Amino acid sequence: MREDWVKVELGKVCFTTSGGTPSRRNKEFYEGAIPWVKSGELDKGIIYDTEEHISEDAIKNSSAKIFPEGTLLIALYGATIGKLAFLGVEAATNQAICGIFKSQVIESKYLYNFLLNRRQKLISQGTGGAQPNISQTILKKLEVPLAPLPIQRAIVTKIENLFTSLDKGIADLKKAQEQLKVYRQAVLKKAFEGHFTNRKEKEGELPEGWKWVKLGEVTLSMKNGIYKPSNFYGEQGIACLRMYNIDKGKILWFDIKRMVLEKQDIDEYSLIKGDLLVNRVNSRELVGKTATIKGFIEPVIYESKNIRVRLDLNRVNSDYINYWFLIKANEYFNSNAQQTVGMASINQKQLFNFEFPLPPSPAEQHAIVREIESRLSVCDKIEQSITETLEKSEALRQSILRKAFEGKLLSEAEIAKCKQEADYEPASVLLEQIKKEKHGK
């Protein structure tokens, strides 16, 4: 702690109280004009309006109460535990939210950033069953590093300036990620237009010598995967690839589930190098995911939500087919799949009829695959670098907050400037003022 700072329990410098939920049996309670905040709405920074509104009678007949504008809200439990927002208007809240009223000795934005920094610690202190619960008792006993008011304001300003720069950098990185997606699609599109083998297509036509072929025409066999109840999966037995192990044309070799099976089942559902694995049941956005089997560190089978396509590798390159699936399969399957609410499924017949452009020789397919992979490998390296930088950005955000409340964020020159302000006084003096006010002195 720096000089003129003190540690103090939150409850000694701020008034806190939780809200309430009026009875749903009385519809008139929810026909008023008073904004009523639910914890799921604590993602707007400043809340000016709410999904539901309640009446004056609802306030009188429940534990709900009106919080003043500027109140800092924190979610006490549920999926949003620890989330924060300010009230931009007078409003009530449900019981899952605690309101922290403005205080004369602590800037609300200073407290907001401190609670943001301590969110994970608060959650770890939470009690309860399936979901942790931050009680008001925990909040009130939370020790806050109280700095002189000018120092608090300077810290808030510096955090906001640093976060603005950080957010701009993050936005640029995410934009670059989106541009990489566009570039990947452009690479694949050009590949299947013959650009990588000097066979550019004419308007609306395939490159010279290419032809449209149904997948079934170059397939030796198709087979749905093995079905077993979920209690068959465990840590022992043969590795089984599920739909979750297929993403962006690749097998994800982690979180691999296993099952103990008879040799006959293992032989029937084993995968070999060159097989194409197609996800046949999934959400509409994901159905038709594929991956080629390039090799193994151990034998592996596949589950019933996938179809194994064993290709005639003398005629087609499985990676070539896989890349075609990446740009065309989802569109095809969504127009042909059987669909229920949010889900889609395809069958072997639809898969058999899926068409792709076939160059005249396997050698040309291999050349196209090499060109695709040389370009996409560069994308992979850039994407990995972006991902690592984004992770570092989040770590930097936490580092900024940690330094702020350790008294290490401001320079000595910035602190000296704060000491020149008219309302500068040690935090201990602020606390004495509060004690006097509480005792009516």
C-alpha positions in Angstrom: 0.0 0.0 0.0 1.2 3.5 -0.8 1.2 6.3 1.6 -2.2 7.9 2.2 -4.0 4.7 1.2 -5.9 2.4 3.7 -7.7 -0.9 3.4 -11.3 -0.9 4.4 -14.2 -3.2 4.2 -16.7 -2.3 1.4 -19.6 -2.4 3.8 -18.0 0.4 5.9 -17.8 2.9 3.0 -20.8 1.9 0.9 -24.5 1.1 1.5 -25.6 -2.1 -0.3 -28.9 -3.8 -0.7 -30.4 -6.5 -3.0 -33.6 -6.3 -5.0 -36.7 -8.5 -5.2 -39.2 -10.1 -7.5 -42.9 -9.2 -7.3 -45.4 -12.0 -7.5 -45.9 -13.2 -11.0 -49.5 -14.1 -10.1 -50.4 -10.5 -10.2 -50.0 -9.4 -13.8 -50.7 -5.8 -12.9 -47.4 -5.7 -11.0 -45.6 -6.1 -14.4 -47.6 -3.4 -16.2 -45.9 -0.3 -14.7 -43.3 2.1 -15.8 -40.4 1.4 -13.4 -37.5 -0.4 -15.1 -36.8 -3.8 -13.4 -33.3 -5.2 -14.0 -32.6 -8.9 -14.2 -29.0 -10.2 -13.8 -28.9 -11.3 -17.4 -29.1 -7.6 -18.4 -25.8 -6.7 -16.6 -23.9 -6.6 -19.9 -24.8 -3.1 -21.1 -22.3 -1.0 -19.2 -25.0 1.6 -18.3 -28.6 0.5 -18.1 -31.2 3.0 -19.3 -34.1 0.6 -20.0 -35.1 -3.0 -19.2 -37.0 -5.8 -20.8 -39.6 -5.7 -18.0 -41.2 -2.9 -16.0 -43.0 -3.0 -12.7 -45.6 -0.8 -11.0 -45.6 1.2 -7.7 -47.8 -1.4 -6.2 -45.2 -4.1 -7.1 -42.7 -2.1 -5.1 -45.0 -1.8 -2.1 -45.9 -5.5 -2.1 -42.5 -7.1 -2.6 -38.9 -6.8 -1.5 -38.1 -4.9 -4.7 -37.0 -1.3 -4.2 -36.0 1.6 -6.3 -32.3 2.3 -6.7 -31.1 5.8 -7.6 -29.4 6.6 -10.8 -25.7 5.9 -10.7 -26.0 2.8 -8.5 -23.4 0.1 -9.2 -25.1 -3.3 -9.7 -23.4 -6.7 -9.3 -24.9 -10.1 -10.0 -24.9 -12.3 -6.9 -25.5 -15.7 -8.5 -26.4 -17.6 -11.6 -24.7 -17.7 -14.9 -23.9 -14.0 -14.7 -22.3 -14.0 -11.2 -20.0 -11.1 -10.7 -21.2 -9.2 -13.8 -21.3 -5.4 -13.3 -23.3 -2.4 -14.6 -24.4 1.1 -13.7 -27.9 2.4 -13.5 -28.4 5.3 -16.0 -31.9 5.8 -14.5 -33.8 5.1 -11.4 -34.7 1.4 -11.4 -35.5 -1.7 -9.4 -33.8 -5.1 -9.6 -34.5 -8.7 -8.8 -33.0 -10.5 -5.8 -30.1 -11.8 -7.8 -28.6 -8.3 -8.0 -27.0 -6.2 -5.3 -27.0 -2.5 -5.6 -24.0 -0.6 -4.3 -25.0 3.1 -3.7 -22.8 6.0 -4.4 -20.4 7.0 -1.6 -18.7 10.2 -0.8 -15.3 8.5 -0.2 -15.0 6.2 -3.1 -15.5 6.9 -6.8 -18.1 4.5 -8.3 -15.9 3.8 -11.4 -12.9 3.1 -9.2 -15.0 0.6 -7.3 -16.3 -0.9 -10.6 -12.8 -1.5 -11.8 -11.8 -3.0 -8.4 -14.7 -5.4 -8.4 -13.9 -6.3 -12.0 -10.4 -7.1 -10.9 -11.7 -9.2 -7.9 -14.5 -11.0 -9.8 -12.8 -14.4 -9.9 -11.8 -14.1 -6.3 -15.4 -13.3 -5.3 -16.8 -16.2 -7.3 -14.3 -18.6 -5.6 -15.6 -17.3 -2.2 -19.2 -18.0 -3.3 -21.2 -20.7 -1.5 -24.0 -22.9 -2.7 -24.7 -26.0 -4.7 -24.5 -26.2 -8.5 -23.8 -22.5 -8.8 -21.8 -20.3 -6.5 -23.6 -17.5 -4.6 -22.0 -14.2 -3.6 -23.7 -13.1 -0.5 -24.0 -9.5 0.6 -22.0 -10.6 3.7 -19.1 -11.6 1.4 -19.4 -8.3 -0.5 -19.5 -6.1 2.7 -16.4 -7.8 4.1 -14.4 -7.4 0.9 -11.4 -5.3 1.6 -11.0 -2.3 -0.8 -7.7 -0.4 -1.1 -9.0 3.1 -0.5 -7.0 5.9 -2.1 -7.4 9.7 -1.8 -10.2 10.9 -4.2 -7.9 12.6 -6.7 -5.8 9.4 -6.9 -9.0 7.4 -7.5 -10.0 9.6 -10.3 -6.6 9.6 -11.9 -6.5 5.8 -11.7 -9.9 5.5 -13.4 -8.8 7.9 -16.2 -5.6 5.9 -16.8 -7.4 2.5 -16.8 -9.9 3.9 -19.3 -7.2 5.3 -21.5 -5.2 2.0 -21.4 -8.3 -0.1 -22.0 -9.3 2.1 -25.0 -6.0 1.4 -26.6 -6.1 -2.2 -25.7 -9.7 -2.6 -27.0 -8.7 -1.0 -30.3 -5.8 -3.4 -30.7 -8.1 -6.3 -29.9 -10.7 -5.1 -32.4 -7.9 -4.9 -35.1 -6.8 -8.5 -34.3 -10.4 -9.8 -34.5 -10.8 -8.0 -37.8 -7.7 -9.7 -39.0 -9.1 -13.0 -37.9 -12.2 -12.3 -40.0 -10.1 -11.3 -43.0 -8.2 -14.6 -42.7 -11.5 -16.5 -43.0 -12.3 -14.6 -46.2 -8.8 -15.3 -47.5 -9.1 -19.0 -46.8 -12.4 -19.2 -48.7 -10.8 -17.2 -51.6 -7.9 -19.7 -51.7 -10.2 -22.6 -51.9 -12.4 -20.9 -54.5 -9.4 -20.2 -56.8 -8.2 -23.8 -56.3 -11.4 -25.2 -57.7 -11.4 -22.8 -60.6 -8.1 -24.1 -61.9 -6.0 -21.1 -60.9 -3.3 -23.2 -59.2 -2.7 -25.5 -62.3 -3.1 -22.9 -65.1 -6.5 -24.2 -66.1 -8.6 -21.1 -65.4 -12.3 -21.7 -65.9 -14.3 -19.9 -68.5 -17.4 -18.0 -67.5 -19.7 -20.5 -65.9 -17.7 -23.5 -67.1 -15.2 -25.9 -65.5 -11.5 -25.7 -66.5 -10.6 -27.6 -69.6 -10.5 -31.4 -69.0 -12.4 -31.2 -65.7 -15.8 -32.8 -65.2 -18.5 -32.9 -62.5 -18.6 -36.2 -60.6 -20.8 -37.5 -57.9 -19.0 -38.5 -54.7 -20.5 -42.0 -54.9 -18.9 -42.6 -58.2 -15.4 -42.4 -56.6 -16.3 -44.2 -53.4 -15.6 -47.8 -52.5 -18.0 -47.8 -49.5 -19.9 -45.6 -47.1 -20.8 -46.6 -43.5 -22.5 -44.9 -40.6 -20.6 -45.1 -37.3 -21.2 -47.3 -34.3 -24.0 -46.4 -31.9 -23.6 -47.0 -28.2 -25.4 -45.4 -25.2 -23.4 -42.6 -23.4 -22.5 -44.9 -20.5 -20.3 -47.0 -22.9 -17.9 -44.1 -23.2 -15.1 -43.9 -20.7 -11.3 -43.8 -20.2 -10.6 -47.4 -21.3 -10.8 -49.2 -24.6 -10.5 -48.1 -28.2 -10.5 -44.4 -29.2 -13.7 -43.2 -30.8 -14.0 -40.1 -32.9 -17.2 -38.1 -32.3 -18.7 -35.2 -34.1 -16.9 -32.9 -31.7 -13.5 -34.2 -32.9 -14.1 -32.7 -36.4 -13.5 -29.1 -37.1 -12.5 -27.0 -40.1 -11.5 -30.0 -42.2 -9.3 -31.5 -39.5 -9.5 -34.1 -36.7 -9.1 -32.6 -33.3 -7.0 -35.2 -31.4 -8.0 -34.2 -27.9 -11.0 -35.0 -25.6 -11.0 -38.4 -27.2 -13.6 -40.7 -25.6 -13.1 -44.5 -25.5 -15.2 -47.6 -25.3 -14.6 -51.3 -24.7 -15.8 -53.3 -27.7 -15.6 -56.8 -29.2 -12.9 -57.3 -31.9 -15.7 -57.8 -34.5 -17.1 -54.2 -33.8 -13.6 -52.7 -33.8 -12.8 -54.3 -37.2 -16.2 -53.1 -38.6 -15.8 -49.5 -37.6 -12.1 -49.0 -37.8 -10.7 -46.1 -39.8 -7.8 -46.2 -42.2 -5.5 -43.6 -43.7 -7.3 -41.8 -46.5 -10.8 -42.2 -45.2 -13.1 -39.2 -45.2 -15.2 -38.7 -42.1 -18.4 -36.7 -42.6 -20.6 -35.4 -39.8 -24.1 -36.3 -40.7 -26.1 -34.9 -37.7 -25.6 -31.5 -36.2 -26.9 -28.0 -36.1 -27.7 -26.5 -39.5 -24.5 -24.4 -39.4 -22.2 -27.4 -38.7 -23.8 -30.4 -40.5 -21.5 -31.7 -43.2 -18.2 -31.1 -41.4 -15.5 -33.3 -42.7 -11.9 -34.4 -42.0 -9.5 -36.7 -43.7 -7.7 -39.5 -41.8 -4.0 -38.8 -42.3 -2.6 -41.3 -39.8 -2.8 -42.6 -36.3 -0.9 -43.1 -33.1 -3.3 -45.9 -32.2 -6.3 -47.7 -33.8 -9.5 -45.5 -33.9 -13.2 -46.0 -34.7 -16.1 -43.5 -35.1 -19.5 -42.8 -33.7 -23.0 -43.0 -35.4 -23.3 -39.2 -36.0 -20.5 -39.6 -38.6 -20.3 -41.4 -41.9 -17.1 -43.0 -43.1 -16.5 -42.5 -46.8 -13.8 -44.9 -48.1 -12.6 -43.4 -51.4 -11.0 -44.9 -54.4 -7.6 -43.4 -53.8 -6.4 -44.4 -57.3 -8.9 -41.9 -58.7 -9.2 -39.2 -56.1 -7.1 -37.5 -53.4 -9.0 -37.5 -50.1 -7.6 -34.1 -49.1 -8.8 -32.6 -52.4 -12.3 -33.9 -51.7 -12.1 -32.6 -48.1 -11.2 -29.1 -49.3 -14.2 -29.1 -51.6 -16.4 -30.0 -48.7 -15.1 -27.0 -46.8 -16.6 -24.6 -49.2 -19.6 -26.4 -50.6 -20.9 -29.1 -48.2 -22.8 -27.1 -45.7 -24.7 -25.2 -48.4 -25.6 -28.5 -50.2 -26.6 -30.4 -47.1 -28.8 -27.5 -45.8 -30.7 -27.6 -49.0 -31.1 -31.4 -49.0 -31.0 -32.4 -45.3 -33.9 -33.5 -43.2 -34.4 -30.6 -40.7 -35.9 -30.3 -37.3 -35.7 -27.2 -35.0 -32.2 -26.0 -35.2 -30.9 -29.4 -36.4 -30.2 -31.1 -39.7 -29.3 -34.6 -40.8 -28.1 -36.2 -44.0 -28.0 -39.8 -45.3 -25.7 -41.8 -47.5 -27.9 -41.3 -50.6 -27.6 -37.5 -50.3 -23.8 -37.9 -49.7 -23.6 -40.2 -52.8 -25.1 -37.5 -55.0 -22.9 -34.7 -53.8 -21.0 -33.4 -56.8 -17.5 -32.0 -57.1 -15.2 -30.9 -60.0 -12.7 -33.6 -60.9 -9.5 -32.8 -62.7 -8.4 -35.4 -65.3 -5.5 -36.8 -63.3 -4.7 -37.6 -59.6 -1.4 -35.7 -60.2 -3.3 -32.5 -60.8 -5.4 -33.1 -57.7 -2.2 -33.6 -55.7 -0.7 -30.3 -57.1 -3.9 -28.4 -56.2 -3.7 -29.8 -52.6 -0.1 -28.7 -52.3 -0.9 -25.2 -53.4 -3.8 -25.0 -51.0 -1.8 -26.2 -48.1 1.2 -24.0 -48.7 -1.2 -21.0 -48.5 -3.3 -22.2 -45.7 -0.3 -23.1 -43.6 0.7 -19.4 -43.7 -2.9 -18.6 -42.5 -2.5 -21.1 -39.6 0.7 -19.5 -38.4 -0.8 -16.0 -38.6 -4.0 -17.2 -36.8 -1.9 -18.8 -34.1 0.0 -15.6 -33.6 -3.3 -13.6 -33.4 -4.7 -16.1 -30.8 -1.6 -15.9 -28.7 -1.7 -12.1 -28.8 -5.4 -12.0 -27.9 -4.6 -14.2 -24.8 -1.8 -11.8 -23.9 -4.1 -8.9 -24.3 -6.5 -10.3 -21.7 -3.6 -11.0 -19.4 -2.5 -7.4 -19.9 -5.9 -6.2 -18.9 -5.7 -8.1 -15.7 -2.2 -6.8 -15.1 -3.4 -3.2 -15.5 -6.1 -3.7 -12.9 -3.8 -5.5 -10.5 -1.2 -2.7 -10.7 -3.9 0.0 -10.3 -5.1 -1.4 -6.9 -1.6 -2.1 -5.7 -0.9 1.6 -6.2 1.6 1.0 -9.0 -0.2 2.2 -12.0 0.4 6.0 -11.6 3.8 7.5 -12.0 5.3 9.7 -9.3 4.7 12.7 -11.5 1.0 11.8 -11.8 0.7 11.3 -8.1 2.4 14.6 -7.4 -0.2 16.3 -9.7 -3.0 14.6 -7.7 -1.7 16.0 -4.5 -2.1 19.6 -5.9 -5.9 19.1 -6.2 -8.1 20.9 -3.6 -9.8 17.8 -2.3 -6.6 15.8 -1.8 -6.5 14.3 1.7 -5.3 10.9 3.0 -7.9 8.1 2.8 -7.7 7.8 6.6 -9.2 11.3 6.9 -12.0 10.3 4.6 -12.8 7.3 6.8 -12.8 9.5 9.9 -15.4 11.7 8.2 -17.6 8.7 7.6 -17.3 7.6 11.2 -18.4 11.1 12.4 -21.3 11.2 10.1 -22.5 7.7 11.2 -22.3 8.8 14.9 -24.0 12.1 14.1 -21.0 14.2 15.0 
